Structures are given as C-alpha cells and as structure tokens.
Amino acid sequence: MMVFSLENIIVTEDIVSDDKYKYIFSVEAVNALVQAGTPFRDAYKIVGQEIAAGKFEPNKEVKHTHVGSVGNLALDQIQEKMNAAF
C-alpha cells in the first residue's frame, strides 16, 4: 500500500501562491515583527487583528537558513545518513 501511495504522489509546485494558503504566512509575519523589536504578545495581536479585519497581506518570500528549513533542506546530509544506515 505504501509503495502504491508513494508512486502516485503528485507534487503541485507553488501551491502556496493560492490565496487560500495565505494564512500559513502569519507565523512569518509575527516573527518579522518580533525580530524588528516588537514583543511577541503584541506582534501576535497585531497580526491577528490584521487577519480578523481582512487586511492581512503576507510576504511570501521566506528566507530561512537553519538546517531543515525551506531554504536549507540539507538533503545531501540526509542522503549521507540514509546511505550510512543502509
């Protein structure tokens, strides 16, 4: 069953450009405010109020650098560990 499932996965590239996914970027908006010096609780309220008022416009340009993040999947390191394990 798992083989069948994996063989039939369809990847939809750039799916997050669909407007229905815009709220997944709310965490990024909160983090940006916090990194700019806004206390977390205030940042959380600000973004929540923007969402509630229908005024939330996300910045969809994500710039993560930590290992495992969208910007740094470290697939080569994962492959090395897989090769070492099997």
Secondary structure, DSSP 8 states (H G I E B T S, - for coil): -HHHHHHT----TTGGGSGGGGGGGHHHHHHHHHHTT--HHHHHHHHHHHHHTT-----------STTBTTB--HHHHHHHHHHH-
